[in-house]
Amino acid sequence: MKRSLNLITAAVAVAASLAAPAAMAQEQFIPVLTYRTGAYAANGTPIANGMVDYYKYINAKGGVNGVKIAFEECETGYDTARSVECYERLKTKGGGAALVHPWSTGATFALTEKAPVDQVPLITTGYGRSESQDGMVFKWNFPLGGTYWVAADVIMKAIADKEGGMDKLKGKKIALVYHDSPFGKEPIPLLQEMAKQQGFTLQMLPVTAPGVEQKSTWLQVRRDRPDYVLLWGWGVMNSTALKEAQATGYPREKMYGVWWAGAEPDVKDVGAGAKGYNAVTLMHSADKNSPIVKEILATLHDKGQGTGPKEEVGDVLYLRGVFSAMIGVEGIRAAQEKFGSGKVMTGDQVRWGLENLNLTQDKLDALGFKGVLSPIKTSCKDHMGNMQARIHTWDGKAWGYTTDWIQADEARIKPLVDATAKRYADEKKVPVRPESDCS
């Protein structure tokens, strides 16, 4: 009997010892929605590579206070229905998704009503619903780093600076060549408001996705000769627009793209033909020499553990993937500071972390983003956290900054955010959060 008890005790001890590492090895699960195939693969692939590399990098450094990041890619092809399928399949995996990056405005629209039910925060760095800056209505949406209304406002300020002041916009003709989708239509309300305020004419020229056929659009541009063209494109639409501008003789220096029309895939096939083309940045441009890029190269790529080609590390879209992954990781870290360091966070706890971010310049520098990002500070009411951007310009071979930081006009944007968020809340019967929810 004694021998049997000893055997049982030993067996329990062995089982406990085998279970202990699994219990200690806590993981925080994050779905990675990607589009490495389809019409937008050239743009989606470097973003995905940057995100995956950053999660690998964090894990190599010990995780978030010891909690490793577990992730799984799901291919969407930049299709809204497939994006929703990926979300549904992965939202409960690994104990539940900490957060989700939808990676398209269409998918963001579709998931906005699902997120509150599932309690999964949506991070939309530089895309999605511009009015979701309002955290009192959009409790689970986080357009961190900037919205399309910020992008449009900064572009128009840059144009005004070139002309000699905002008053010089009066009488100007501005054409918006845009992807005919929810993404492409996002800047229209802000630009219409600015047109009324500043007295310029806004011409809207939609382009059917994916945008390989634009001859009629650019014939209109050639006929009407707008003073400036704003390009709100994605994927092959951007390089096609630049080639058509070249063919019709429209000056590329009078073209300003959104940050999804200002990366290497947009200009590399046009080369010198795109020289002078401008685009607003989502804080960053390409930066091969930034500390975070050097860290990722040394930690992963120099050891054969990187994702994708080494030569793209530090390119615009790769770095955007890195930045987007970082902002989610820091939301988890902020949540741990309140709910328990070294613990796996729930979606609701991560949501709290994301709306209590305080990424000072010192913190960003310590994370390796010196010169790449400016401070981001969110709150219960403000889920964006920054209203600054820069303009970079293609010199025929590379992107380079041609402005310093430009502050978007909050006095112009906030009323539009408030009115549009209120309309959404009324239409969808979404309860506005009480002030006590922010205490």
C-alpha positions in Angstrom: 0.0 0.0 0.0 2.8 2.3 1.0 4.6 1.5 -2.3 1.4 2.3 -4.3 1.1 5.7 -2.5 4.7 6.5 -3.3 4.1 5.7 -7.0 1.0 7.8 -7.0 2.8 10.7 -5.3 5.7 10.4 -7.8 3.3 10.3 -10.8 1.6 13.5 -9.5 4.9 15.2 -9.0 6.0 14.3 -12.6 2.7 15.5 -14.0 3.0 18.8 -12.1 6.5 19.3 -13.3 5.4 18.7 -16.9 2.4 21.1 -16.5 4.5 23.9 -14.8 6.3 25.2 -18.0 3.0 25.3 -19.9 1.3 27.3 -17.1 4.3 29.7 -16.9 4.6 30.2 -20.7 1.7 32.6 -20.9 0.8 33.9 -24.4 -1.3 36.8 -25.6 -3.0 36.0 -28.9 -3.3 38.5 -31.7 -4.8 37.6 -35.1 -2.9 39.0 -38.1 -5.2 39.7 -41.0 -3.1 40.0 -44.1 -3.4 40.3 -47.9 -0.4 38.7 -49.5 -2.5 37.8 -52.6 -4.7 39.7 -55.0 -4.6 43.1 -56.5 -3.2 44.8 -53.4 -0.5 42.1 -52.5 2.4 44.4 -53.3 1.2 46.8 -50.6 -0.2 44.3 -48.1 2.8 42.0 -48.0 5.4 44.5 -46.5 2.8 45.6 -43.9 2.3 42.0 -42.9 6.1 41.4 -42.8 6.6 44.4 -40.5 3.9 43.3 -38.1 5.1 39.7 -37.9 8.7 40.9 -37.5 7.8 43.2 -34.6 5.9 40.4 -32.8 8.9 38.1 -33.3 11.2 40.9 -32.0 9.1 41.4 -28.9 9.2 37.7 -28.2 12.9 37.6 -28.7 13.2 40.3 -26.1 11.2 38.3 -23.6 7.6 39.3 -24.5 5.5 41.9 -22.7 6.7 41.6 -19.1 7.3 37.9 -19.8 4.0 37.3 -21.8 4.9 36.2 -25.3 2.8 37.2 -28.3 1.1 34.4 -30.1 -0.2 35.2 -33.6 -1.7 33.6 -36.6 -2.0 35.0 -40.1 -5.3 34.8 -42.1 -5.3 35.8 -45.7 -8.1 38.2 -46.7 -7.1 39.3 -50.2 -8.2 42.8 -49.1 -11.8 41.5 -49.4 -14.3 42.6 -46.7 -16.2 39.3 -46.5 -13.0 37.3 -46.2 -11.8 39.8 -43.6 -14.9 39.2 -41.5 -14.5 35.4 -41.9 -10.9 35.6 -40.6 -12.0 37.7 -37.7 -14.8 35.3 -36.8 -12.4 32.3 -37.0 -9.7 33.8 -34.9 -11.5 36.0 -32.4 -11.8 33.3 -29.7 -8.5 31.5 -30.4 -5.8 31.3 -27.8 -8.1 32.4 -25.0 -9.5 35.3 -27.1 -8.0 37.9 -29.3 -6.4 40.8 -27.5 -7.1 43.1 -30.4 -7.5 43.1 -34.2 -6.1 45.2 -37.0 -8.7 45.0 -39.8 -6.3 46.4 -42.4 -9.0 47.9 -44.6 -11.7 50.6 -44.2 -14.4 48.2 -45.6 -13.5 45.6 -43.0 -13.5 48.2 -40.3 -17.0 49.3 -41.2 -18.1 45.7 -41.1 -16.5 44.9 -37.7 -17.4 48.1 -35.9 -20.7 46.6 -34.8 -19.2 43.2 -33.9 -16.4 44.6 -31.7 -18.6 45.8 -28.8 -20.4 42.4 -28.6 -17.2 40.4 -28.8 -15.2 42.9 -26.7 -12.3 43.0 -29.1 -10.7 46.4 -29.7 -10.1 47.4 -33.4 -6.9 49.2 -34.1 -7.0 51.2 -37.4 -3.7 53.1 -37.8 -4.4 55.7 -40.4 -7.6 54.2 -41.9 -11.2 53.2 -41.0 -13.9 55.6 -39.7 -12.6 59.1 -39.2 -15.4 59.8 -36.7 -14.2 56.9 -34.5 -11.8 59.3 -32.9 -14.8 59.9 -30.6 -14.3 57.3 -27.9 -17.6 58.2 -26.2 -19.5 56.7 -29.2 -16.8 54.3 -30.6 -15.7 52.6 -27.4 -13.9 49.8 -29.3 -12.4 51.6 -32.3 -8.9 53.2 -32.2 -7.8 55.1 -35.3 -4.4 55.6 -33.6 -1.9 58.1 -35.1 -4.2 59.8 -37.5 -7.4 59.7 -39.5 -8.3 60.5 -43.1 -9.6 63.9 -42.0 -6.2 64.6 -40.4 -4.5 63.6 -43.6 -6.7 65.8 -45.8 -6.4 68.8 -43.5 -2.6 68.4 -43.4 -2.3 68.1 -47.2 -4.4 71.3 -47.6 -2.3 73.1 -45.1 0.8 72.1 -47.0 -0.7 73.4 -50.2 -1.7 76.6 -48.5 1.9 77.1 -47.2 3.2 76.6 -50.7 0.7 79.2 -52.0 1.5 81.7 -49.2 -1.3 81.2 -46.8 -4.8 79.7 -46.3 -6.4 82.8 -47.8 -4.6 82.0 -51.1 -6.7 78.9 -51.5 -9.7 81.1 -52.5 -10.5 80.6 -56.1 -8.3 77.5 -56.5 -9.5 74.3 -58.1 -8.7 71.1 -56.2 -9.4 67.7 -57.8 -9.8 64.6 -55.7 -9.0 61.4 -57.6 -10.2 58.7 -55.3 -10.7 55.0 -55.0 -14.4 54.5 -55.3 -14.9 52.7 -52.0 -15.5 53.6 -48.3 -11.8 54.3 -48.0 -11.7 56.7 -50.9 -14.8 58.6 -49.8 -13.6 59.2 -46.3 -11.9 62.6 -46.9 -14.9 64.1 -48.8 -16.8 65.6 -45.9 -13.7 67.4 -44.6 -12.7 68.7 -48.0 -16.2 69.9 -48.7 -16.2 71.8 -45.4 -12.8 73.3 -46.2 -14.0 74.3 -49.7 -16.9 76.2 -48.2 -14.6 77.8 -45.6 -11.7 78.7 -47.8 -13.5 79.3 -51.1 -11.9 76.8 -53.4 -13.7 74.5 -55.9 -13.6 70.7 -55.2 -13.8 68.4 -58.2 -14.4 64.8 -57.3 -13.2 62.1 -59.7 -14.0 58.5 -58.6 -11.9 55.6 -59.9 -13.3 52.1 -60.0 -11.2 49.5 -58.1 -8.6 48.3 -58.6 -7.8 51.4 -60.7 -5.9 50.1 -63.7 -8.1 52.0 -66.1 -7.9 55.8 -65.5 -7.6 57.3 -69.0 -11.0 59.1 -68.9 -10.2 60.5 -65.4 -6.9 62.0 -66.5 -8.5 63.3 -69.7 -10.8 65.3 -67.4 -7.8 66.5 -65.4 -6.1 67.6 -68.6 -9.2 69.4 -69.8 -10.0 71.1 -66.5 -6.4 71.8 -65.3 -7.0 71.8 -61.5 -4.4 73.7 -59.5 -3.7 70.6 -57.4 -4.7 66.9 -57.5 -5.2 64.9 -54.3 -4.7 61.2 -54.9 -6.7 59.0 -52.5 -5.6 55.6 -53.9 -4.3 52.2 -53.0 -2.3 49.5 -54.7 -1.9 49.6 -58.5 -4.2 52.7 -58.7 -1.4 54.9 -57.5 1.3 54.0 -60.0 -1.4 54.1 -62.8 -2.4 57.6 -61.7 1.2 58.8 -61.8 1.8 57.2 -65.2 -1.3 58.9 -66.6 -0.3 62.2 -65.0 3.0 61.9 -66.8 1.3 61.0 -70.1 -1.1 63.9 -69.9 1.6 66.3 -68.8 0.1 67.1 -65.3 2.9 68.3 -63.0 3.7 65.7 -60.4 4.8 68.4 -57.9 1.2 69.5 -57.9 0.0 66.1 -56.8 -0.5 65.1 -53.1 -1.3 61.6 -52.1 -2.8 60.2 -48.9 -0.4 58.0 -46.8 -1.7 54.9 -48.6 -0.5 56.5 -51.9 3.0 57.4 -50.7 5.1 54.3 -50.4 7.8 52.5 -52.5 5.3 50.3 -54.5 3.5 53.4 -55.7 6.5 55.0 -57.3 9.2 52.5 -58.0 7.8 51.4 -61.4 7.4 55.1 -62.4 10.8 56.1 -61.1 12.0 59.5 -62.4 8.5 60.0 -64.0 7.1 60.4 -60.5 9.8 62.9 -59.4 8.3 65.8 -57.4 5.2 63.8 -56.3 4.2 64.5 -52.7 2.3 62.4 -50.1 1.3 63.0 -46.5 2.9 60.5 -44.1 1.3 58.6 -41.2 4.0 60.2 -39.0 6.8 58.2 -40.7 8.5 57.9 -44.1 11.0 55.3 -45.0 13.8 55.1 -42.4 16.6 52.5 -42.9 18.7 54.0 -40.1 16.1 54.2 -37.3 17.0 52.4 -34.1 14.1 50.0 -34.4 15.0 49.0 -37.9 18.6 48.3 -36.8 17.3 46.3 -33.8 15.1 44.1 -36.0 17.8 43.5 -38.5 20.3 42.5 -35.7 17.7 40.4 -33.7 16.0 38.7 -36.6 17.2 39.1 -40.2 21.0 38.8 -39.4 20.1 35.4 -37.9 17.9 34.2 -40.7 14.8 34.6 -38.7 13.2 37.6 -40.4 10.0 37.8 -42.4 10.3 38.7 -46.1 13.3 40.3 -47.9 15.9 42.0 -45.7 16.2 44.9 -48.2 12.6 46.1 -47.5 13.2 46.5 -43.8 12.7 50.2 -43.1 10.6 50.9 -46.2 7.5 52.9 -45.7 4.9 50.1 -45.6 7.1 47.7 -43.7 7.7 50.4 -41.0 3.9 51.1 -40.9 3.4 47.4 -40.1 6.0 47.7 -37.3 4.4 50.9 -36.0 1.0 49.3 -36.0 2.1 46.2 -34.2 4.0 48.3 -31.6 0.9 50.4 -30.8 -1.0 47.3 -30.0 1.8 45.8 -27.9 2.0 49.1 -26.0 -1.8 48.9 -25.4 -1.2 45.5 -23.8 1.6 46.9 -21.7 -0.5 49.8 -20.5 -3.2 47.4 -19.6 -0.7 45.3 -17.6 0.3 48.4 -15.6 -3.2 48.6 -14.3 -4.5 45.0 -14.2 -1.3 43.0 -13.5 2.2 43.0 -14.9 3.1 39.7 -16.5 -0.5 38.6 -17.0 -2.5 37.8 -20.1 -5.0 40.7 -20.7 -8.6 40.4 -21.8 -9.9 42.3 -24.7 -11.6 44.8 -22.4 -8.5 45.3 -20.4 -6.5 46.0 -23.6 -9.2 48.4 -24.7 -8.6 50.3 -21.4 -4.9 50.2 -22.1 -5.3 51.6 -25.6 -7.4 54.5 -24.4 -4.9 55.3 -21.7 -1.8 55.4 -23.8 0.9 58.0 -23.1 3.7 57.4 -25.5 5.9 60.4 -24.7 8.9 61.1 -26.9 11.2 59.6 -24.3 9.1 56.4 -24.4 9.1 56.3 -28.1 12.9 56.9 -28.2 13.4 54.1 -25.8 11.3 51.8 -28.0 13.5 52.6 -31.0 11.2 55.0 -32.7 13.3 58.2 -32.4 12.7 60.4 -35.4 10.0 58.0 -36.7 7.0 59.0 -34.5 5.8 61.9 -32.4 4.0 61.4 -29.1 0.7 59.7 -28.9 -1.6 60.3 -25.9 -5.1 58.9 -25.9 -8.0 59.3 -23.5 -11.5 58.0 -23.0 -12.8 60.7 -25.3 -10.0 60.8 -27.8 -9.1 57.4 -29.4 -6.6 58.9 -32.0 -4.0 60.6 -29.8 -2.1 62.7 -32.4 -3.0 65.2 -35.1 0.3 65.7 -36.7 1.8 64.6 -40.0 4.6 65.5 -42.4 4.9 65.6 -46.2 7.5 63.6 -48.0 8.4 63.9 -51.6 9.8 61.4 -54.2 13.0 62.6 -55.7 13.1 60.0 -58.4 14.9 57.5 -56.3 13.8 57.8 -52.7 11.3 59.5 -50.3 12.5 62.5 -48.3 10.7 64.9 -45.9 9.9 68.3 -47.4 8.0 69.7 -44.4 8.4 69.6 -40.7 5.5 68.4 -38.5 2.2 70.0 -39.5 -0.6 70.2 -37.0 -4.1 69.5 -38.3 -6.8 72.0 -37.4 -8.7 70.5 -34.4 -11.2 73.4 -34.5 -12.2 72.3 -38.0 -12.0 68.5 -37.5 -13.7 68.2 -34.0 -17.1 69.5 -35.0 -17.2 67.1 -37.9 -16.2 64.2 -35.7 -18.8 65.1 -33.1 -21.6 65.5 -35.7 -20.8 62.4 -37.6 -20.4 60.3 -34.5 -23.7 61.5 -33.1 -25.4 60.7 -36.4 -23.9 57.1 -36.2 -25.1 56.7 -32.6 -28.6 57.9 -33.5 -28.8 55.6 -36.6 -27.4 52.5 -34.9 -29.0 53.2 -31.5 -25.6 53.1 -29.9 -25.6 54.4 -26.3 -23.1 57.2 -25.7 -20.8 56.4 -22.8 -21.5 58.4 -19.6 -18.8 60.6 -18.2 -18.6 58.2 -15.2 -17.2 55.6 -17.6 -14.1 57.7 -18.1 -13.3 58.0 -14.4 
